[in-house]
Amino acid sequence: EFKLSSGKHVLVGKNNYQNDWLTLKKANKSDYWFHVKNMPGSHVILRDDQPTDQDIKEAAEIAAYFSKAKNSAHVQVDYVQDKRVKKPNGAKPGFVIYTGQNSIEVTPEEKEIMNKKIEK
């Protein structure tokens, strides 16, 4: 779990099964879902229905960091309200489809991201 500069919370899936649980069960339908574009990565949930541009940027940086693109300088991250994320029948764990998304380009900075982590 992570806390953004605004105080809003972000949840991150650690594997395909946790991604499914987070996106399909834990998240409210009005929360925002983030995922790196066109490559493997964690599902990231921003627990808010009206995020600011800064919230979106910070959550996208977390999604980029927890992906195969973590060492890249320019990472495209898709985001959409969780209600627009669906799991096709028979799909493998962690696989979802979504519509109506926006995208943002970010650069994941490990130090900044880890400073947002909430120790459990």
N, CA, C and O atoms as CSV, one atom per row, in Angstrom:
chain,resi,resn,atom,element,x,y,z
A,1,GLU,N,N,0.852,-1.185,0.000
A,1,GLU,CA,C,0.000,0.000,0.000
A,1,GLU,C,C,0.893,1.241,0.000
A,1,GLU,O,O,1.959,1.269,0.615
A,2,PHE,N,N,0.421,2.261,-0.709
A,2,PHE,CA,C,1.163,3.512,-0.852
A,2,PHE,C,C,0.243,4.686,-0.532
A,2,PHE,O,O,-0.975,4.593,-0.686
A,3,LYS,N,N,0.841,5.796,-0.084
A,3,LYS,CA,C,0.080,7.007,0.206
A,3,LYS,C,C,0.637,8.129,-0.663
A,3,LYS,O,O,1.828,8.438,-0.611
A,4,LEU,N,N,-0.237,8.733,-1.458
A,4,LEU,CA,C,0.166,9.812,-2.352
A,4,LEU,C,C,0.377,11.102,-1.571
A,4,LEU,O,O,0.023,11.186,-0.395
A,5,SER,N,N,0.953,12.106,-2.224
A,5,SER,CA,C,1.201,13.385,-1.553
A,5,SER,C,C,-0.101,14.031,-1.073
A,5,SER,O,O,-0.090,14.831,-0.138
A,6,SER,N,N,-1.227,13.683,-1.715
A,6,SER,CA,C,-2.543,14.205,-1.319
A,6,SER,C,C,-3.133,13.462,-0.122
A,6,SER,O,O,-4.143,13.883,0.442
A,7,GLY,N,N,-2.491,12.347,0.264
A,7,GLY,CA,C,-3.014,11.524,1.353
A,7,GLY,C,C,-3.875,10.370,0.876
A,7,GLY,O,O,-4.266,9.519,1.676
A,8,LYS,N,N,-4.180,10.326,-0.427
A,8,LYS,CA,C,-4.996,9.235,-0.969
A,8,LYS,C,C,-4.178,7.951,-1.035
A,8,LYS,O,O,-2.956,7.984,-1.181
A,9,HIS,N,N,-4.874,6.814,-0.926
A,9,HIS,CA,C,-4.198,5.522,-0.877
A,9,HIS,C,C,-4.220,4.820,-2.231
A,9,HIS,O,O,-5.165,4.941,-3.010
A,10,VAL,N,N,-3.131,4.075,-2.479
A,10,VAL,CA,C,-2.965,3.292,-3.699
A,10,VAL,C,C,-2.618,1.866,-3.288
A,10,VAL,O,O,-1.768,1.648,-2.425
A,11,LEU,N,N,-3.288,0.896,-3.915
A,11,LEU,CA,C,-3.028,-0.523,-3.673
A,11,LEU,C,C,-2.370,-1.122,-4.908
A,11,LEU,O,O,-2.687,-0.733,-6.032
A,12,VAL,N,N,-1.445,-2.076,-4.702
A,12,VAL,CA,C,-0.677,-2.671,-5.798
A,12,VAL,C,C,-0.746,-4.187,-5.703
A,12,VAL,O,O,-0.459,-4.758,-4.650
A,13,GLY,N,N,-1.129,-4.851,-6.806
A,13,GLY,CA,C,-1.118,-6.311,-6.865
A,13,GLY,C,C,0.305,-6.825,-7.012
A,13,GLY,O,O,1.109,-6.236,-7.735
A,14,LYS,N,N,0.623,-7.933,-6.323
A,14,LYS,CA,C,1.982,-8.483,-6.366
A,14,LYS,C,C,2.113,-9.673,-7.308
A,14,LYS,O,O,3.229,-10.074,-7.636
A,15,ASN,N,N,1.000,-10.241,-7.747
A,15,ASN,CA,C,1.028,-11.366,-8.688
A,15,ASN,C,C,-0.317,-11.403,-9.416
A,15,ASN,O,O,-1.213,-10.615,-9.112
A,16,ASN,N,N,-0.454,-12.321,-10.377
A,16,ASN,CA,C,-1.673,-12.368,-11.193
A,16,ASN,C,C,-2.932,-12.599,-10.368
A,16,ASN,O,O,-3.970,-11.994,-10.637
A,17,TYR,N,N,-2.847,-13.471,-9.365
A,17,TYR,CA,C,-4.023,-13.762,-8.543
A,17,TYR,C,C,-4.396,-12.555,-7.687
A,17,TYR,O,O,-5.577,-12.249,-7.520
A,18,GLN,N,N,-3.387,-11.871,-7.144
A,18,GLN,CA,C,-3.655,-10.673,-6.346
A,18,GLN,C,C,-4.183,-9.540,-7.232
A,18,GLN,O,O,-5.031,-8.757,-6.804
A,19,ASN,N,N,-3.677,-9.456,-8.468
A,19,ASN,CA,C,-4.198,-8.465,-9.412
A,19,ASN,C,C,-5.696,-8.671,-9.620
A,19,ASN,O,O,-6.469,-7.714,-9.569
A,20,ASP,N,N,-6.109,-9.928,-9.855
A,20,ASP,CA,C,-7.535,-10.232,-10.037
A,20,ASP,C,C,-8.340,-9.825,-8.811
A,20,ASP,O,O,-9.364,-9.154,-8.933
A,21,TRP,N,N,-7.880,-10.229,-7.632
A,21,TRP,CA,C,-8.608,-9.934,-6.400
A,21,TRP,C,C,-8.731,-8.425,-6.197
A,21,TRP,O,O,-9.801,-7.916,-5.862
A,22,LEU,N,N,-7.630,-7.725,-6.404
A,22,LEU,CA,C,-7.604,-6.279,-6.198
A,22,LEU,C,C,-8.566,-5.561,-7.143
A,22,LEU,O,O,-9.364,-4.727,-6.714
A,23,THR,N,N,-8.484,-5.891,-8.421
A,23,THR,CA,C,-9.263,-5.197,-9.449
A,23,THR,C,C,-10.730,-5.594,-9.439
A,23,THR,O,O,-11.609,-4.747,-9.600
A,24,LEU,N,N,-10.994,-6.880,-9.250
A,24,LEU,CA,C,-12.356,-7.388,-9.422
A,24,LEU,C,C,-13.145,-7.503,-8.122
A,24,LEU,O,O,-14.374,-7.554,-8.158
A,25,LYS,N,N,-12.468,-7.543,-6.975
A,25,LYS,CA,C,-13.171,-7.733,-5.699
A,25,LYS,C,C,-12.955,-6.563,-4.723
A,25,LYS,O,O,-13.922,-6.027,-4.183
A,26,LYS,N,N,-11.714,-6.172,-4.497
A,26,LYS,CA,C,-11.383,-5.173,-3.471
A,26,LYS,C,C,-11.743,-3.746,-3.893
A,26,LYS,O,O,-12.269,-2.972,-3.093
A,27,ALA,N,N,-11.460,-3.406,-5.139
A,27,ALA,CA,C,-11.668,-2.027,-5.603
A,27,ALA,C,C,-13.147,-1.679,-5.670
A,27,ALA,O,O,-13.979,-2.514,-6.023
A,28,ASN,N,N,-13.462,-0.432,-5.325
A,28,ASN,CA,C,-14.794,0.091,-5.594
A,28,ASN,C,C,-14.885,0.378,-7.086
A,28,ASN,O,O,-13.876,0.699,-7.715
A,29,LYS,N,N,-16.055,0.269,-7.650
A,29,LYS,CA,C,-16.216,0.495,-9.091
A,29,LYS,C,C,-15.867,1.926,-9.490
A,29,LYS,O,O,-15.555,2.189,-10.652
A,30,SER,N,N,-15.917,2.855,-8.530
A,30,SER,CA,C,-15.590,4.254,-8.823
A,30,SER,C,C,-14.105,4.577,-8.615
A,30,SER,O,O,-13.657,5.667,-8.969
A,31,ASP,N,N,-13.334,3.629,-8.039
A,31,ASP,CA,C,-11.889,3.817,-7.896
A,31,ASP,C,C,-11.241,3.825,-9.274
A,31,ASP,O,O,-11.856,3.420,-10.261
A,32,TYR,N,N,-10.014,4.283,-9.335
A,32,TYR,CA,C,-9.292,4.304,-10.614
A,32,TYR,C,C,-8.259,3.187,-10.670
A,32,TYR,O,O,-7.524,2.943,-9.713
A,33,TRP,N,N,-8.224,2.506,-11.833
A,33,TRP,CA,C,-7.336,1.377,-12.111
A,33,TRP,C,C,-6.227,1.847,-13.047
A,33,TRP,O,O,-6.487,2.556,-14.019
A,34,PHE,N,N,-4.993,1.450,-12.754
A,34,PHE,CA,C,-3.825,1.827,-13.562
A,34,PHE,C,C,-3.060,0.574,-13.969
A,34,PHE,O,O,-2.971,-0.386,-13.203
A,35,HIS,N,N,-2.507,0.591,-15.185
A,35,HIS,CA,C,-1.666,-0.518,-15.659
A,35,HIS,C,C,-0.762,-0.008,-16.767
A,35,HIS,O,O,-1.189,0.760,-17.629
A,36,VAL,N,N,0.484,-0.441,-16.734
A,36,VAL,CA,C,1.415,-0.073,-17.797
A,36,VAL,C,C,0.844,-0.561,-19.128
A,36,VAL,O,O,0.243,-1.633,-19.197
A,37,LYS,N,N,1.033,0.223,-20.170
A,37,LYS,CA,C,0.439,-0.076,-21.476
A,37,LYS,C,C,1.226,-1.172,-22.199
A,37,LYS,O,O,2.444,-1.075,-22.354
A,38,ASN,N,N,0.523,-2.206,-22.634
A,38,ASN,CA,C,1.050,-3.249,-23.529
A,38,ASN,C,C,2.252,-4.022,-23.005
A,38,ASN,O,O,3.107,-4.433,-23.789
A,39,MET,N,N,2.332,-4.227,-21.697
A,39,MET,CA,C,3.375,-5.101,-21.162
A,39,MET,C,C,2.984,-5.570,-19.769
A,39,MET,O,O,2.095,-4.992,-19.144
A,40,PRO,N,N,3.652,-6.630,-19.273
A,40,PRO,CA,C,3.296,-7.145,-17.942
A,40,PRO,C,C,3.562,-6.128,-16.840
A,40,PRO,O,O,4.536,-5.376,-16.871
A,41,GLY,N,N,2.659,-6.136,-15.868
A,41,GLY,CA,C,2.823,-5.245,-14.724
A,41,GLY,C,C,1.714,-5.450,-13.711
A,41,GLY,O,O,0.736,-6.152,-13.968
A,42,SER,N,N,1.882,-4.831,-12.567
A,42,SER,CA,C,0.889,-4.919,-11.494
A,42,SER,C,C,-0.347,-4.095,-11.821
A,42,SER,O,O,-0.277,-3.082,-12.516
A,43,HIS,N,N,-1.483,-4.555,-11.300
A,43,HIS,CA,C,-2.688,-3.733,-11.299
A,43,HIS,C,C,-2.543,-2.777,-10.116
A,43,HIS,O,O,-2.161,-3.189,-9.021
A,44,VAL,N,N,-2.847,-1.515,-10.342
A,44,VAL,CA,C,-2.722,-0.487,-9.310
A,44,VAL,C,C,-4.076,0.198,-9.168
A,44,VAL,O,O,-4.672,0.624,-10.157
A,45,ILE,N,N,-4.554,0.301,-7.937
A,45,ILE,CA,C,-5.860,0.907,-7.654
A,45,ILE,C,C,-5.668,2.174,-6.828
A,45,ILE,O,O,-5.075,2.147,-5.750
A,46,LEU,N,N,-6.179,3.280,-7.352
A,46,LEU,CA,C,-6.219,4.553,-6.622
A,46,LEU,C,C,-7.590,4.651,-5.971
A,46,LEU,O,O,-8.611,4.702,-6.658
A,47,ARG,N,N,-7.608,4.678,-4.635
A,47,ARG,CA,C,-8.857,4.665,-3.878
A,47,ARG,C,C,-9.485,6.053,-3.855
A,47,ARG,O,O,-9.489,6.729,-2.827
A,48,ASP,N,N,-10.015,6.466,-5.005
A,48,ASP,CA,C,-10.644,7.781,-5.100
A,48,ASP,C,C,-11.459,7.838,-6.385
A,48,ASP,O,O,-11.076,7.242,-7.392
A,49,ASP,N,N,-12.578,8.550,-6.355
A,49,ASP,CA,C,-13.418,8.639,-7.558
A,49,ASP,C,C,-13.228,9.942,-8.328
A,49,ASP,O,O,-13.772,10.090,-9.422
A,50,GLN,N,N,-12.466,10.889,-7.779
A,50,GLN,CA,C,-12.197,12.151,-8.475
A,50,GLN,C,C,-10.740,12.558,-8.264
A,50,GLN,O,O,-10.464,13.558,-7.601
A,51,PRO,N,N,-9.807,11.786,-8.827
A,51,PRO,CA,C,-8.395,12.091,-8.603
A,51,PRO,C,C,-7.969,13.371,-9.318
A,51,PRO,O,O,-8.481,13.705,-10.387
A,52,THR,N,N,-7.032,14.069,-8.711
A,52,THR,CA,C,-6.440,15.246,-9.348
A,52,THR,C,C,-5.407,14.781,-10.379
A,52,THR,O,O,-5.043,13.605,-10.416
A,53,ASP,N,N,-4.946,15.699,-11.202
A,53,ASP,CA,C,-3.888,15.369,-12.164
A,53,ASP,C,C,-2.641,14.866,-11.440
A,53,ASP,O,O,-1.971,13.952,-11.919
A,54,GLN,N,N,-2.330,15.458,-10.289
A,54,GLN,CA,C,-1.156,15.019,-9.519
A,54,GLN,C,C,-1.357,13.605,-8.981
A,54,GLN,O,O,-0.423,12.803,-9.004
A,55,ASP,N,N,-2.572,13.281,-8.491
A,55,ASP,CA,C,-2.870,11.920,-8.032
A,55,ASP,C,C,-2.653,10.925,-9.170
A,55,ASP,O,O,-2.045,9.871,-8.980
A,56,ILE,N,N,-3.155,11.271,-10.347
A,56,ILE,CA,C,-3.039,10.396,-11.516
A,56,ILE,C,C,-1.569,10.181,-11.868
A,56,ILE,O,O,-1.150,9.054,-12.130
A,57,LYS,N,N,-0.795,11.251,-11.872
A,57,LYS,CA,C,0.636,11.145,-12.190
A,57,LYS,C,C,1.344,10.233,-11.192
A,57,LYS,O,O,2.104,9.352,-11.595
A,58,GLU,N,N,1.105,10.431,-9.906
A,58,GLU,CA,C,1.783,9.636,-8.881
A,58,GLU,C,C,1.361,8.169,-8.939
A,58,GLU,O,O,2.207,7.284,-8.807
A,59,ALA,N,N,0.076,7.896,-9.133
A,59,ALA,CA,C,-0.393,6.509,-9.238
A,59,ALA,C,C,0.178,5.848,-10.492
A,59,ALA,O,O,0.540,4.672,-10.462
A,60,ALA,N,N,0.258,6.590,-11.581
A,60,ALA,CA,C,0.832,6.055,-12.823
A,60,ALA,C,C,2.314,5.738,-12.644
A,60,ALA,O,O,2.798,4.740,-13.176
A,61,GLU,N,N,3.035,6.570,-11.905
A,61,GLU,CA,C,4.448,6.289,-11.632
A,61,GLU,C,C,4.598,4.989,-10.852
A,61,GLU,O,O,5.524,4.217,-11.101
A,62,ILE,N,N,3.698,4.744,-9.917
A,62,ILE,CA,C,3.721,3.492,-9.157
A,62,ILE,C,C,3.447,2.315,-10.089
A,62,ILE,O,O,4.126,1.292,-10.010
A,63,ALA,N,N,2.456,2.454,-10.970
A,63,ALA,CA,C,2.148,1.382,-11.928
A,63,ALA,C,C,3.337,1.116,-12.848
A,63,ALA,O,O,3.639,-0.039,-13.148
A,64,ALA,N,N,4.009,2.166,-13.296
A,64,ALA,CA,C,5.178,2.004,-14.169
A,64,ALA,C,C,6.309,1.306,-13.427
A,64,ALA,O,O,6.987,0.445,-13.987
A,65,TYR,N,N,6.511,1.674,-12.179
A,65,TYR,CA,C,7.591,1.077,-11.384
A,65,TYR,C,C,7.365,-0.420,-11.173
A,65,TYR,O,O,8.310,-1.206,-11.238
A,66,PHE,N,N,6.117,-0.814,-10.921
A,66,PHE,CA,C,5.812,-2.225,-10.690
A,66,PHE,C,C,5.428,-2.908,-12.002
A,66,PHE,O,O,4.376,-3.539,-12.112
A,67,SER,N,N,6.304,-2.765,-12.987
A,67,SER,CA,C,6.096,-3.368,-14.306
A,67,SER,C,C,7.443,-3.708,-14.917
A,67,SER,O,O,8.494,-3.411,-14.349
A,68,LYS,N,N,7.395,-4.335,-16.084
A,68,LYS,CA,C,8.621,-4.660,-16.822
A,68,LYS,C,C,9.319,-3.400,-17.327
A,68,LYS,O,O,10.454,-3.474,-17.799
A,69,ALA,N,N,8.661,-2.250,-17.235
A,69,ALA,CA,C,9.228,-0.988,-17.731
A,69,ALA,C,C,9.852,-0.145,-16.618
A,69,ALA,O,O,10.133,1.034,-16.827
A,70,LYS,N,N,10.071,-0.730,-15.442
A,70,LYS,CA,C,10.497,0.054,-14.276
A,70,LYS,C,C,11.787,0.834,-14.484
A,70,LYS,O,O,12.004,1.846,-13.819
A,71,ASN,N,N,12.654,0.382,-15.398
A,71,ASN,CA,C,13.924,1.078,-15.634
A,71,ASN,C,C,13.893,1.975,-16.864
A,71,ASN,O,O,14.932,2.476,-17.294
A,72,SER,N,N,12.709,2.182,-17.431
A,72,SER,CA,C,12.576,3.011,-18.631
A,72,SER,C,C,12.312,4.470,-18.258
A,72,SER,O,O,11.786,4.763,-17.185
A,73,ALA,N,N,12.685,5.370,-19.154
A,73,ALA,CA,C,12.511,6.801,-18.886
A,73,ALA,C,C,11.120,7.307,-19.256
A,73,ALA,O,O,10.604,8.218,-18.609
A,74,HIS,N,N,10.510,6.732,-20.282
A,74,HIS,CA,C,9.201,7.199,-20.749
A,74,HIS,C,C,8.261,6.000,-20.817
A,74,HIS,O,O,8.355,5.183,-21.734
A,75,VAL,N,N,7.359,5.897,-19.850
A,75,VAL,CA,C,6.478,4.738,-19.742
A,75,VAL,C,C,5.034,5.192,-19.909
A,75,VAL,O,O,4.575,6.096,-19.211
A,76,GLN,N,N,4.322,4.561,-20.836
A,76,GLN,CA,C,2.899,4.838,-21.031
A,76,GLN,C,C,2.089,3.989,-20.053
A,76,GLN,O,O,2.271,2.774,-19.974
A,77,VAL,N,N,1.205,4.631,-19.320
A,77,VAL,CA,C,0.339,3.948,-18.361
A,77,VAL,C,C,-1.107,4.290,-18.701
A,77,VAL,O,O,-1.465,5.459,-18.844
A,78,ASP,N,N,-1.936,3.247,-18.828
A,78,ASP,CA,C,-3.369,3.433,-19.041
A,78,ASP,C,C,-4.058,3.549,-17.690
A,78,ASP,O,O,-3.641,2.924,-16.716
A,79,TYR,N,N,-5.122,4.358,-17.637
A,79,TYR,CA,C,-5.929,4.431,-16.422
A,79,TYR,C,C,-7.387,4.661,-16.790
A,79,TYR,O,O,-7.711,5.302,-17.790
A,80,VAL,N,N,-8.255,4.112,-15.943
A,80,VAL,CA,C,-9.691,4.152,-16.193
A,80,VAL,C,C,-10.409,3.822,-14.886
A,80,VAL,O,O,-9.831,3.188,-14.002
A,81,GLN,N,N,-11.661,4.246,-14.761
A,81,GLN,CA,C,-12.418,3.839,-13.573
A,81,GLN,C,C,-12.573,2.325,-13.579
A,81,GLN,O,O,-12.757,1.706,-14.628
A,82,ASP,N,N,-12.495,1.740,-12.382
A,82,ASP,CA,C,-12.514,0.283,-12.241
A,82,ASP,C,C,-13.757,-0.351,-12.868
A,82,ASP,O,O,-13.701,-1.498,-13.313
A,83,LYS,N,N,-14.869,0.369,-12.909
A,83,LYS,CA,C,-16.098,-0.194,-13.482
A,83,LYS,C,C,-15.945,-0.515,-14.969
A,83,LYS,O,O,-16.755,-1.261,-15.518
A,84,ARG,N,N,-14.925,0.032,-15.630
A,84,ARG,CA,C,-14.690,-0.219,-17.055
A,84,ARG,C,C,-13.696,-1.356,-17.301
A,84,ARG,O,O,-13.324,-1.625,-18.443
A,85,VAL,N,N,-13.268,-2.023,-16.221
A,85,VAL,CA,C,-12.326,-3.144,-16.326
A,85,VAL,C,C,-13.109,-4.441,-16.162
A,85,VAL,O,O,-13.852,-4.606,-15.195
A,86,LYS,N,N,-12.940,-5.354,-17.107
A,86,LYS,CA,C,-13.684,-6.624,-17.092
A,86,LYS,C,C,-12.725,-7.791,-17.299
A,86,LYS,O,O,-11.664,-7.646,-17.905
A,87,LYS,N,N,-13.119,-8.938,-16.785
A,87,LYS,CA,C,-12.366,-10.173,-17.005
A,87,LYS,C,C,-13.156,-11.034,-17.979
A,87,LYS,O,O,-14.288,-11.414,-17.680
A,88,PRO,N,N,-12.584,-11.351,-19.142
A,88,PRO,CA,C,-13.300,-12.220,-20.083
A,88,PRO,C,C,-13.485,-13.620,-19.492
A,88,PRO,O,O,-12.649,-14.086,-18.718
A,89,ASN,N,N,-14.571,-14.283,-19.855
A,89,ASN,CA,C,-14.802,-15.655,-19.402
A,89,ASN,C,C,-13.634,-16.538,-19.804
A,89,ASN,O,O,-13.197,-16.515,-20.954
A,90,GLY,N,N,-13.128,-17.320,-18.849
A,90,GLY,CA,C,-12.049,-18.259,-19.125
A,90,GLY,C,C,-10.670,-17.639,-19.230
A,90,GLY,O,O,-9.708,-18.335,-19.555
A,91,ALA,N,N,-10.550,-16.346,-18.964
A,91,ALA,CA,C,-9.243,-15.675,-19.077
A,91,ALA,C,C,-8.306,-16.128,-17.958
A,91,ALA,O,O,-8.746,-16.488,-16.866
A,92,LYS,N,N,-7.019,-16.103,-18.251
A,92,LYS,CA,C,-6.000,-16.471,-17.268
A,92,LYS,C,C,-5.990,-15.454,-16.123
A,92,LYS,O,O,-6.429,-14.317,-16.298
A,93,PRO,N,N,-5.487,-15.865,-14.948
A,93,PRO,CA,C,-5.384,-14.926,-13.826
A,93,PRO,C,C,-4.596,-13.681,-14.225
A,93,PRO,O,O,-3.557,-13.769,-14.879
A,94,GLY,N,N,-5.107,-12.530,-13.821
A,94,GLY,CA,C,-4.440,-11.269,-14.096
A,94,GLY,C,C,-4.790,-10.634,-15.425
A,94,GLY,O,O,-4.467,-9.468,-15.655
A,95,PHE,N,N,-5.456,-11.387,-16.319
A,95,PHE,CA,C,-5.794,-10.836,-17.636
A,95,PHE,C,C,-7.156,-10.158,-17.580
A,95,PHE,O,O,-8.144,-10.762,-17.163
A,96,VAL,N,N,-7.199,-8.906,-18.001
A,96,VAL,CA,C,-8.453,-8.152,-18.053
A,96,VAL,C,C,-8.496,-7.355,-19.351
A,96,VAL,O,O,-7.484,-7.186,-20.031
A,97,ILE,N,N,-9.683,-6.874,-19.674
A,97,ILE,CA,C,-9.851,-5.946,-20.793
A,97,ILE,C,C,-10.516,-4.686,-20.239
A,97,ILE,O,O,-11.194,-4.725,-19.213
A,98,TYR,N,N,-10.310,-3.580,-20.933
A,98,TYR,CA,C,-10.878,-2.321,-20.451
A,98,TYR,C,C,-11.145,-1.401,-21.624
A,98,TYR,O,O,-10.536,-1.523,-22.686
A,99,THR,N,N,-12.078,-0.468,-21.406
A,99,THR,CA,C,-12.460,0.477,-22.455
A,99,THR,C,C,-12.526,1.882,-21.872
A,99,THR,O,O,-12.672,2.058,-20.663
A,100,GLY,N,N,-12.418,2.877,-22.741
A,100,GLY,CA,C,-12.576,4.266,-22.326
A,100,GLY,C,C,-11.408,4.822,-21.542
A,100,GLY,O,O,-11.556,5.814,-20.828
A,101,GLN,N,N,-10.251,4.198,-21.665
A,101,GLN,CA,C,-9.098,4.609,-20.866
A,101,GLN,C,C,-8.446,5.888,-21.378
A,101,GLN,O,O,-8.588,6.271,-22.539
A,102,ASN,N,N,-7.738,6.520,-20.479
A,102,ASN,CA,C,-6.814,7.602,-20.799
A,102,ASN,C,C,-5.412,7.043,-20.611
A,102,ASN,O,O,-5.239,5.986,-20.004
A,103,SER,N,N,-4.408,7.749,-21.128
A,103,SER,CA,C,-3.016,7.339,-20.939
A,103,SER,C,C,-2.193,8.535,-20.500
A,103,SER,O,O,-2.507,9.683,-20.815
A,104,ILE,N,N,-1.137,8.237,-19.770
A,104,ILE,CA,C,-0.200,9.264,-19.323
A,104,ILE,C,C,1.203,8.692,-19.448
A,104,ILE,O,O,1.419,7.503,-19.212
A,105,GLU,N,N,2.154,9.538,-19.817
A,105,GLU,CA,C,3.556,9.113,-19.884
A,105,GLU,C,C,4.273,9.590,-18.631
A,105,GLU,O,O,4.210,10.766,-18.271
A,106,VAL,N,N,4.959,8.654,-17.968
A,106,VAL,CA,C,5.658,8.975,-16.721
A,106,VAL,C,C,7.046,8.338,-16.718
A,106,VAL,O,O,7.354,7.473,-17.538
A,107,THR,N,N,7.864,8.782,-15.788
A,107,THR,CA,C,9.170,8.178,-15.526
A,107,THR,C,C,9.175,7.715,-14.075
A,107,THR,O,O,9.118,8.541,-13.164
A,108,PRO,N,N,9.243,6.399,-13.849
A,108,PRO,CA,C,9.238,5.909,-12.467
A,108,PRO,C,C,10.572,6.192,-11.771
A,108,PRO,O,O,11.632,5.824,-12.277
A,109,GLU,N,N,10.511,6.837,-10.624
A,109,GLU,CA,C,11.700,7.147,-9.820
A,109,GLU,C,C,11.607,6.344,-8.526
A,109,GLU,O,O,10.764,6.621,-7.673
A,110,GLU,N,N,12.484,5.345,-8.388
A,110,GLU,CA,C,12.396,4.413,-7.262
A,110,GLU,C,C,12.347,5.115,-5.905
A,110,GLU,O,O,11.515,4.772,-5.065
A,111,LYS,N,N,13.218,6.083,-5.683
A,111,LYS,CA,C,13.273,6.738,-4.370
A,111,LYS,C,C,11.950,7.427,-4.041
A,111,LYS,O,O,11.430,7.283,-2.934
A,112,GLU,N,N,11.409,8.173,-4.997
A,112,GLU,CA,C,10.137,8.871,-4.769
A,112,GLU,C,C,9.005,7.888,-4.488
A,112,GLU,O,O,8.171,8.121,-3.613
A,113,ILE,N,N,8.983,6.789,-5.235
A,113,ILE,CA,C,7.915,5.799,-5.076
A,113,ILE,C,C,8.032,5.107,-3.723
A,113,ILE,O,O,7.034,4.964,-3.017
A,114,MET,N,N,9.228,4.677,-3.355
A,114,MET,CA,C,9.395,3.957,-2.097
A,114,MET,C,C,9.149,4.857,-0.881
A,114,MET,O,O,8.806,4.360,0.192
A,115,ASN,N,N,9.319,6.158,-1.035
A,115,ASN,CA,C,8.991,7.089,0.052
A,115,ASN,C,C,7.486,7.158,0.312
A,115,ASN,O,O,7.059,7.609,1.374
A,116,LYS,N,N,6.685,6.711,-0.655
A,116,LYS,CA,C,5.224,6.718,-0.504
A,116,LYS,C,C,4.696,5.415,0.112
A,116,LYS,O,O,3.520,5.324,0.465
A,117,LYS,N,N,5.569,4.414,0.238
A,117,LYS,CA,C,5.137,3.101,0.729
A,117,LYS,C,C,4.736,3.188,2.196
A,117,LYS,O,O,5.411,3.827,3.003
A,118,ILE,N,N,3.631,2.536,2.525
A,118,ILE,CA,C,3.157,2.462,3.908
A,118,ILE,C,C,3.616,1.123,4.464
A,118,ILE,O,O,3.252,0.070,3.941
A,119,GLU,N,N,4.407,1.163,5.512
A,119,GLU,CA,C,4.886,-0.084,6.127
A,119,GLU,C,C,3.750,-0.728,6.911
A,119,GLU,O,O,3.031,-0.065,7.659
A,120,LYS,N,N,3.607,-2.029,6.722
A,120,LYS,CA,C,2.543,-2.773,7.423
A,120,LYS,C,C,3.104,-3.463,8.646
A,120,LYS,O,O,2.368,-4.138,9.366
